[in-house]
Amino acid sequence: AVIGNYKPKNLIHIILNNEAHESVGGLPTVSSGVDFVQIAKGCGYEYAASVDDLDSLRNQLRFLKTNLNLSLLEIKCSLYSREDLRRLKDEWRADDSAAVYRRVYGDTCTVVNED
Protein backbone atom coordinates (compact mmCIF):
# COMPACT_ATOMS: atom_id res chain seq x y z
CA ALA A 1 0.00 0.00 0.00
CA VAL A 2 2.93 2.34 0.68
CA ILE A 3 4.27 1.93 -2.85
CA GLY A 4 0.75 2.41 -4.21
CA ASN A 5 0.45 5.63 -2.26
CA TYR A 6 3.70 7.07 -3.65
CA LYS A 7 3.10 5.73 -7.19
CA PRO A 8 6.69 5.67 -8.43
CA LYS A 9 6.88 5.83 -12.20
CA ASN A 10 8.25 2.98 -14.28
CA LEU A 11 8.08 0.35 -11.50
CA ILE A 12 6.71 -3.08 -12.39
CA HIS A 13 6.18 -5.84 -9.87
CA ILE A 14 6.18 -9.27 -11.47
CA ILE A 15 4.80 -12.31 -9.66
CA LEU A 16 5.74 -15.74 -11.02
CA ASN A 17 2.90 -17.80 -9.60
CA ASN A 18 3.12 -21.58 -9.84
CA GLU A 19 0.93 -21.95 -6.74
CA ALA A 20 3.66 -23.94 -4.98
CA HIS A 21 6.76 -23.71 -2.82
CA GLU A 22 8.86 -25.43 -5.43
CA SER A 23 12.16 -25.25 -3.55
CA VAL A 24 10.80 -27.54 -0.84
CA GLY A 25 9.22 -30.11 -3.12
CA GLY A 26 6.21 -28.40 -4.66
CA LEU A 27 4.08 -27.97 -1.56
CA PRO A 28 0.96 -25.99 -2.51
CA THR A 29 0.50 -22.37 -1.46
CA VAL A 30 -2.77 -20.53 -0.94
CA SER A 31 -2.09 -18.31 -3.96
CA SER A 32 -4.73 -20.06 -6.08
CA GLY A 33 -7.33 -18.25 -3.97
CA VAL A 34 -5.58 -14.87 -3.98
CA ASP A 35 -6.54 -12.20 -6.50
CA PHE A 36 -3.25 -10.33 -6.83
CA VAL A 37 -4.68 -7.99 -9.46
CA GLN A 38 -7.42 -6.77 -7.14
CA ILE A 39 -4.98 -6.47 -4.23
CA ALA A 40 -2.65 -4.34 -6.37
CA LYS A 41 -5.48 -2.10 -7.52
CA GLY A 42 -6.74 -1.81 -3.96
CA CYS A 43 -3.26 -0.73 -2.87
CA GLY A 44 -3.12 2.05 -5.47
CA TYR A 45 -1.35 0.40 -8.41
CA GLU A 46 -2.43 2.17 -11.55
CA TYR A 47 -2.25 -0.98 -13.69
CA ALA A 48 -2.44 -4.67 -12.83
CA ALA A 49 -2.97 -7.78 -14.92
CA SER A 50 -2.64 -11.54 -14.78
CA VAL A 51 -1.65 -13.83 -17.65
CA ASP A 52 -1.63 -17.60 -18.08
CA ASP A 53 -0.50 -18.10 -21.67
CA LEU A 54 2.47 -17.07 -23.78
CA ASP A 55 0.59 -14.79 -26.21
CA SER A 56 -0.96 -12.82 -23.35
CA LEU A 57 2.43 -12.57 -21.69
CA ARG A 58 4.00 -11.18 -24.86
CA ASN A 59 1.18 -8.64 -25.23
CA GLN A 60 1.47 -7.53 -21.61
CA LEU A 61 5.25 -7.18 -21.83
CA ARG A 62 4.92 -5.05 -24.96
CA PHE A 63 2.39 -2.85 -23.19
CA LEU A 64 4.46 -2.58 -20.01
CA LYS A 65 7.49 -1.39 -22.00
CA THR A 66 5.59 1.78 -22.84
CA ASN A 67 3.52 2.11 -19.67
CA LEU A 68 5.20 4.42 -17.17
CA ASN A 69 2.70 3.86 -14.35
CA LEU A 70 3.15 1.73 -11.25
CA SER A 71 2.18 -1.75 -12.45
CA LEU A 72 1.88 -5.36 -11.39
CA LEU A 73 1.91 -8.42 -13.63
CA GLU A 74 1.09 -11.87 -12.31
CA ILE A 75 2.40 -14.65 -14.54
CA LYS A 76 0.66 -17.92 -13.80
CA CYS A 77 3.06 -20.70 -14.68
CA SER A 78 3.12 -24.44 -14.41
CA LEU A 79 4.77 -26.36 -11.62
CA TYR A 80 8.11 -27.56 -12.92
CA SER A 81 11.31 -28.50 -11.17
CA ARG A 82 14.73 -28.66 -12.69
CA GLU A 83 16.54 -31.88 -11.90
CA ASP A 84 19.43 -29.94 -10.35
CA LEU A 85 17.23 -27.67 -8.19
CA ARG A 86 18.60 -27.70 -4.68
CA ARG A 87 15.98 -28.76 -2.13
CA LEU A 88 16.14 -26.99 1.20
CA LYS A 89 14.36 -29.84 2.94
CA ASP A 90 17.10 -32.26 1.90
CA GLU A 91 20.24 -30.15 2.11
CA TRP A 92 19.74 -27.04 4.21
CA ARG A 93 21.61 -26.65 7.47
CA ALA A 94 21.93 -23.59 9.71
CA ASP A 95 25.66 -23.60 8.95
CA ASP A 96 24.86 -22.98 5.25
CA SER A 97 23.00 -19.75 5.98
CA ALA A 98 25.64 -18.68 8.46
CA ALA A 99 28.39 -19.15 5.87
CA VAL A 100 26.52 -16.97 3.36
CA TYR A 101 25.91 -14.33 6.05
CA ARG A 102 29.60 -14.31 7.00
CA ARG A 103 30.66 -13.85 3.35
CA VAL A 104 28.37 -10.84 3.04
CA TYR A 105 28.56 -9.23 6.49
CA GLY A 106 31.78 -10.55 8.01
CA ASP A 107 32.17 -12.71 11.07
CA THR A 108 29.32 -11.23 13.11
CA CYS A 109 27.12 -14.36 13.07
CA THR A 110 27.09 -17.14 15.67
CA VAL A 111 25.44 -20.47 14.91
CA VAL A 112 23.83 -22.20 17.86
CA ASN A 113 23.69 -25.95 17.35
CA GLU A 114 21.25 -27.69 19.66
CA ASP A 115 22.20 -31.27 18.69
SEZA-133277 format. One record per residue: x negated, y negated, z of N, C-alpha, C, O in turn; residue in three letters. Coordinates in steps of 0.1 Angstrom, whole numbers, padded with zeros to 4 digits, always signed. Example, Ala and Ser with C-alpha at 12.3 -4.5 7.8 and 13.67 -1.06 7.14 Angstrom:
BEGIN
-0132+0057+0078-0123+0045+0078-0132+0033+0078-0142+0033+0085ALA -0128+0022+0071-0137+0011+0071-0129+0000+0079-0134-0011+0080SER 
***
This chain:
BEGIN
-0008+0012+0000+0000+0000+0000-0009-0013+0000-0005-0023-0006ALA -0020-0012+0006-0029-0023+0007-0034-0027-0007-0034-0039-0011VAL -0038-0017-0015-0043-0019-0028-0031-0025-0037-0033-0034-0045ILE -0019-0019-0035-0007-0024-0042-0004-0038-0039+0001-0046-0047GLY -0007-0043-0027-0005-0056-0023-0014-0066-0029-0010-0077-0034ASN -0027-0062-0030-0037-0071-0036-0037-0070-0052-0042-0079-0058TYR -0032-0059-0057-0031-0057-0072-0044-0061-0080-0044-0069-0088LYS -0055-0054-0076-0067-0057-0084-0065-0053-0099-0058-0043-0102PRO -0070-0061-0108-0069-0058-0122-0078-0047-0126-0089-0045-0121LYS -0074-0040-0136-0083-0030-0143-0087-0019-0133-0098-0014-0134ASN -0078-0015-0124-0081-0003-0115-0071+0008-0118-0059+0005-0118LEU -0076+0019-0121-0067+0031-0124-0070+0042-0114-0082+0047-0114ILE -0060+0046-0107-0062+0058-0099-0057+0070-0107-0047+0070-0113HIS -0065+0081-0107-0062+0093-0115-0061+0104-0105-0071+0107-0097ILE -0050+0111-0105-0048+0123-0097-0048+0135-0106-0040+0137-0115ILE -0057+0144-0103-0057+0157-0110-0050+0167-0101-0055+0171-0091LEU -0038+0171-0105-0029+0178-0096-0027+0192-0101-0019+0194-0111ASN -0034+0202-0095-0031+0216-0098-0023+0223-0088-0021+0235-0088ASN -0018+0215-0078-0009+0220-0067-0016+0230-0059-0009+0239-0053GLU -0029+0229-0058-0037+0239-0050-0049+0234-0044-0055+0224-0049ALA -0054+0240-0034-0068+0237-0028-0077+0247-0035-0079+0258-0029HIS -0081+0244-0046-0089+0254-0054-0102+0258-0048-0106+0270-0050GLU -0108+0249-0041-0122+0252-0036-0121+0263-0024-0131+0268-0020SER -0109+0265-0019-0108+0275-0008-0099+0287-0013-0093+0294-0005VAL -0099+0289-0026-0092+0301-0031-0079+0299-0037-0072+0309-0040GLY -0075+0287-0040-0062+0284-0047-0050+0283-0037-0039+0285-0042GLY -0052+0281-0025-0041+0280-0016-0032+0268-0020-0037+0258-0024LEU -0019+0270-0020-0010+0260-0025-0009+0248-0016-0011+0249-0004PRO -0007+0236-0022-0005+0224-0015+0010+0221-0015+0018+0228-0021THR +0014+0210-0009+0028+0205-0009+0030+0196-0021+0041+0190-0022VAL +0020+0193-0029+0021+0183-0040+0032+0186-0050+0036+0177-0057SER +0037+0198-0051+0047+0201-0061+0060+0193-0057+0069+0191-0066SER +0061+0190-0044+0073+0183-0040+0071+0168-0037+0079+0161-0032GLY +0059+0163-0042+0056+0149-0040+0057+0141-0053+0051+0145-0063VAL +0064+0130-0053+0065+0122-0065+0055+0111-0064+0058+0100-0059ASP +0043+0113-0069+0032+0103-0068+0036+0091-0076+0031+0080-0072PHE +0043+0092-0087+0047+0080-0095+0055+0071-0086+0053+0059-0086VAL +0065+0076-0080+0074+0068-0071+0067+0062-0059+0069+0051-0055GLN +0058+0070-0054+0050+0065-0042+0041+0053-0047+0041+0043-0040ILE +0035+0054-0058+0026+0043-0064+0035+0031-0066+0031+0020-0062ALA +0046+0033-0073+0055+0021-0075+0060+0015-0062+0060+0002-0061LYS +0063+0023-0053+0067+0018-0040+0056+0011-0032+0059+0002-0023GLY +0044+0014-0035+0033+0007-0029+0028-0005-0037+0018-0011-0033CYS +0035-0008-0047+0031-0020-0055+0023-0019-0067+0019-0028-0073GLY +0021-0006-0071+0014-0004-0084+0022-0009-0095+0035-0006-0095TYR +0017-0016-0105+0024-0022-0116+0028-0012-0126+0037-0013-0134GLU +0020-0001-0127+0023+0010-0137+0019+0023-0131+0008+0025-0124TYR +0027+0033-0133+0024+0047-0128+0031+0057-0138+0042+0054-0142ALA +0024+0068-0140+0030+0078-0149+0024+0091-0145+0014+0092-0138ALA +0031+0102-0150+0026+0115-0148+0027+0123-0161+0036+0121-0169SER +0017+0131-0164+0016+0138-0177+0014+0153-0173+0008+0156-0163VAL +0019+0162-0183+0016+0176-0181+0013+0183-0194+0014+0195-0195ASP +0009+0175-0204+0005+0181-0217-0006+0172-0223-0007+0160-0220ASP -0013+0178-0232-0025+0171-0238-0021+0158-0246-0027+0148-0245LEU -0010+0159-0254-0006+0148-0262-0002+0136-0253-0005+0125-0256ASP +0006+0139-0243+0010+0128-0233-0002+0122-0227-0003+0110-0224SER -0012+0131-0223-0024+0126-0217-0032+0116-0226-0036+0105-0222LEU -0033+0120-0239-0040+0112-0249-0033+0098-0250-0039+0088-0250ARG -0020+0099-0251-0012+0086-0252-0014+0077-0240-0015+0065-0241ASN -0013+0083-0228-0015+0075-0216-0029+0069-0215-0030+0058-0211GLN -0039+0077-0219-0052+0072-0218-0054+0060-0228-0061+0051-0225LEU -0049+0061-0240-0049+0050-0250-0043+0038-0244-0048+0027-0245ARG -0031+0040-0238-0024+0028-0232-0032+0022-0220-0033+0010-0220PHE -0037+0031-0212-0045+0026-0200-0057+0018-0204-0062+0010-0196LEU -0063+0021-0216-0075+0014-0220-0072-0001-0222-0081-0009-0220LYS -0060-0004-0226-0056-0018-0228-0048-0024-0217-0046-0036-0217THR -0043-0016-0208-0035-0021-0197-0045-0026-0186-0053-0019-0181ASN -0043-0039-0182-0052-0044-0172-0045-0045-0158-0051-0051-0149LEU -0034-0038-0156-0027-0039-0144-0031-0027-0135-0036-0017-0140ASN -0029-0028-0122-0031-0017-0113-0023-0005-0117-0011-0007-0118LEU -0029+0006-0119-0022+0017-0125-0025+0031-0118-0036+0032-0111SER -0016+0040-0119-0019+0054-0114-0014+0063-0125-0004+0062-0131LEU -0023+0074-0127-0019+0084-0136-0021+0098-0129-0032+0101-0125LEU -0010+0105-0128-0011+0119-0123-0012+0128-0135-0004+0128-0144GLU -0022+0136-0135-0024+0146-0145-0021+0160-0139-0029+0165-0131ILE -0010+0166-0143-0007+0179-0138-0014+0189-0146-0013+0190-0159LYS -0022+0197-0140-0031+0207-0147-0029+0221-0141-0024+0223-0130CYS -0033+0231-0148-0031+0244-0144-0042+0248-0134-0052+0242-0133SER -0039+0258-0126-0048+0264-0116-0058+0272-0124-0054+0282-0130LEU -0070+0268-0122-0081+0276-0129-0094+0275-0121-0097+0264-0116TYR -0101+0285-0119-0113+0285-0112-0124+0290-0120-0123+0300-0127SER -0135+0282-0120-0147+0287-0127-0153+0298-0119-0151+0299-0107ARG -0159+0307-0126-0165+0319-0119-0176+0315-0109-0178+0321-0099GLU -0183+0304-0112-0194+0299-0104-0190+0289-0093-0199+0282-0087ASP -0177+0287-0091-0172+0277-0082-0175+0281-0068-0171+0292-0064LEU -0182+0273-0060-0186+0277-0047-0174+0276-0038-0166+0267-0038ARG -0171+0287-0030-0160+0288-0021-0164+0284-0007-0172+0291-0001ARG -0158+0274-0002-0161+0270+0012-0158+0281+0022-0166+0283+0031LEU -0147+0288+0020-0144+0298+0029-0154+0310+0030-0155+0317+0040LYS -0161+0312+0019-0171+0323+0019-0185+0318+0023-0193+0326+0029ASP -0188+0306+0020-0202+0302+0021-0205+0290+0031-0217+0288+0034GLU -0195+0283+0035-0197+0270+0042-0202+0274+0056-0196+0283+0063TRP -0212+0266+0061-0216+0266+0075-0218+0252+0079-0221+0243+0071ARG -0217+0249+0092-0219+0236+0097-0233+0231+0093-0235+0219+0091ALA -0243+0240+0093-0257+0236+0090-0257+0230+0075-0265+0221+0073ASP -0249+0235+0066-0249+0230+0052-0245+0215+0052-0252+0207+0046ASP -0234+0211+0059-0230+0197+0060-0240+0189+0067-0243+0178+0063SER -0246+0194+0077-0256+0187+0085-0268+0184+0076-0274+0173+0076ALA -0272+0194+0068-0284+0192+0059-0281+0180+0049-0290+0172+0046ALA -0269+0180+0043-0265+0170+0034-0265+0156+0041-0271+0146+0036VAL -0259+0156+0053-0259+0143+0060-0273+0138+0063-0276+0126+0061TYR -0282+0147+0067-0296+0143+0070-0303+0137+0058-0311+0128+0058ARG -0300+0144+0046-0307+0139+0033-0302+0124+0030-0310+0116+0026ARG -0289+0122+0033-0284+0108+0030-0287+0098+0041-0291+0087+0038VAL -0285+0102+0054-0286+0092+0065-0298+0094+0074-0299+0086+0084TYR -0306+0103+0071-0318+0105+0080-0314+0115+0091-0304+0121+0091GLY -0323+0117+0100-0322+0127+0111-0314+0122+0123-0319+0122+0134ASP -0302+0118+0120-0293+0112+0131-0282+0122+0134-0272+0118+0142THR -0282+0134+0129-0271+0144+0131-0276+0156+0139-0287+0161+0136CYS -0268+0160+0149-0271+0171+0157-0260+0182+0154-0248+0178+0155THR -0264+0194+0151-0254+0205+0149-0253+0213+0162-0263+0217+0168VAL -0241+0214+0167-0238+0222+0179-0233+0236+0174-0223+0236+0167VAL -0241+0246+0177-0237+0260+0174-0231+0267+0186-0239+0269+0196ASN -0219+0271+0185-0212+0277+0197-0213+0292+0196-0205+0298+0203GLU -0221+0298+0188-0222+0313+0187-0228+0319+0199-0229+0331+0200ASP 
***
